[in-house]
Amino acid sequence: MSTPIIDTLASFATSTSYESLPDATVRSTKRVLLDSIGCALGATTTDPGKVTIGIARQLGGPGECSILGTGDRVAITNAVFANGQLVNLLDFDTVMPGGHTPPYIVPTVLGMAEREGASGRELVVATAVALELSARMARAVPRGMGFVEEDGERVFRYAEREGYARLNFGAAAGAGRLRGLTDAQMVNALAHAGHLSQLNTWSRGNFSMPRNLSKYGFAGWQNTGAILAIMLAEGGIMGDVGLLDDGEHGYGEMSGYGGWFPEHLLPGLGEEWGFDEVRFKAYACCTMLHRAIECFEEIVGANRLHPDEIERVTVYASPTVEAVLFQDRSLNNIVDLQFGTPYMMAMVAHGERSGADWQDWNKLTDPRMTAFADRVSVVPHPDYADNEASKVEVLARGETFTAERYGMTAPLDDAQLVDKFRHNAARPLTQQQIDRAVDALEHLEELDDIRHLMTDLTQ
């Protein structure tokens, strides 16, 4: 009888050492931690962020873990709920193989590291393990959206069902490792994590009107499931350890994905690391629109265009922009900015820096912004399937200015990523805290206790 898949994943989670991690993986992991924490800090001053923090305070519990950007300490389940919501709230978080992975991973692992007083090295290993299992789970289910061949043509299609339930295995693995689970306990923790996850609602988010903060699903709520999975395993509660091997009635069917390909989970495990392909966001909005924003910034900057000079803006982007999610012009909450191209362009035209500033409700509803948004339209680029082209045309001063770029988004170097962190963190933290936090996150391998870092990430 072959070894169950979940046993192999559990052994990987408990046995991986810091020394076995490739340098590129260590670097990517530290960058993901820096960026994710910064995104959470930036979200704390938004109205939805305040609501989220208030809920965690109400739930309370023993002061085991911190709510980022605040002075509050609550039970670990409630801290990972709040921090998970905060990481994704601005839609500024890292996009990785499989999508918005960090909100479902980083808060859970960071929370357990704080609770256990783990070292920086231990946090890096646990996060890397969690991200790697998450990337492999993404390969084991159908792709969320993309181009497919139909009758000799490349046609854009959404997956029938997609979501982030699959990420709970990684969260339980990383946090369970920090908790010191045995191999047997880890097997059961992973099994429980498969059942303690959210509905796969990402597909629904593409068509849900009015736009709302459900988006890809509630990351914070799923994070509590990973913690409960660990607790159940520690208590000796047996889990559904065969759920990854059963091709007919196992995880693929019960989770609602449109397919299940477990053969992609194990090859190269521990030797090949597949999550290094990450995209750090320069803009707090859907990645599909980043190149278009770059085009508009180029036109406005190069020609020193004043907002009042601009008569019309036409954006050509990914075929996703045909969906009602991108076409609706309602303005009810900050998600309407995150997927509403006209409002993004209005912010750029008026010189607002992306991040929480774009999602400041007073700025977003300023009549100047809404009037400018009325002059912006967005349509699919006819050549996107061939080269991921994005283009912007601006009518101003009696002429049309044009810029075009290719690919998903421009990479951020280390200096740009640190600058993004500093800008996000400036809302709740002092400059001295930010300086110390950046230094600690850049040198995590030298930190003997994560709780020293957490004092600079809270008030």
Buried (B, 14 or more C-beta within 10 A) or exposed (E): EEEBBBBBBBBBBBEBEBEEBEEEBBBBBBBBBBBBBBBBBBBBBBEBBEEBBEBBBEBEBEEBBBBBBBEBBBBBBBBBBBBBBBBBBBBBBBBBBBBBBBBBBBBBBBBBBBBBEBBBBBBBBBBBBBBBBBBBBBBBBBBBBEBEEEEEEEEBEBBEBBBBBBBBBBBBBBBBBBBEBEEBBBBBBBBBBBBBBBBBBBBBBBEBEEBEBEBBBBBBBBBBBBBBBBBBBBEEEEBBBBBBBBEEEBBBBBBBBBEBEBEBBBEEBBEEBBBBEBBBBBBBBBBBBBBBBBBBBBBBEEBEBEBEBBEEBBBBBBBBBBBEBBBBEEBEBBBBBBBBBBBBBBBBBBEBEBBBBBBBBEBBEBEEBBEBBEBBBBBBBEEBBEEBBBBBBBBBEEEEBEBBBEEBBBEBEEEEBBEBBBBBBBBBBEEEBBEBBBEBBBEBEEBEBBBEBBEBBBB
